[in-house]
């Protein structure tokens, strides 16, 4: 599960819910989806969040 707010993404575990990681989204404001998706930093953030979500689904700490 992913909740985005104010430049921060919280990656939550399964039940019982706990914050697994707090990720600061440090991408510039006023961006568009097409140009953002090709940024190396976006790829890093996406991978970091995806890896945490997959670990939570597997029940890993």
N, C-alpha and C positions, 0 to 999 in steps of 0.2 A: 504494500500500500504506500502511496506517495501523496504527501500534502505539501503544496507549495504556497509560500506566503512571504512577502517582503524580502525577496532575494535569498531565502533560505528554503531548503528542502529537507524535510524530516523523513528518514527511512524508518518505518515501524516494523516490529516483529509481528509474528502471529500471536495468537492467544497464549498466555496473557500478554497483552500489548505492552511493549516497551520501546523506547527510542533506541534504535540500533546505531544511528549516526545522524549528525546534523551537518548538512553540506551547504556551504555558502555558495550561492550562484553569483559569480562575479563577471557576468557578461554585461556589456553596455546596454543601457536602455535605448528604446527606439529602434530596435532591430527587427528584421523581418525573418520569417521562417526559412526561406530559401538560402539567404546568406548566412544565417546562424548555423544551419545544419552542416556547413562545410568548414566551420572553424575548428581548429585542433582542440581548443579549450572546451568547446561543446562536446566533442567526442570523448574527452577525458571525463567530464562530468557525467555524461550519459553512461559511460562504462562503469564508473564508480557507483552510481545509483543502481544500475542494473545488477551488478555483482552483489550488492547488499540485499536487493530484493530476492535474488535467487538463493542466497545463503539463508535468508529468513524462511523461504518456502521449504528448504531442506531441514530447517530446525537447527541450523548451526549458530553458534554464539558469535 
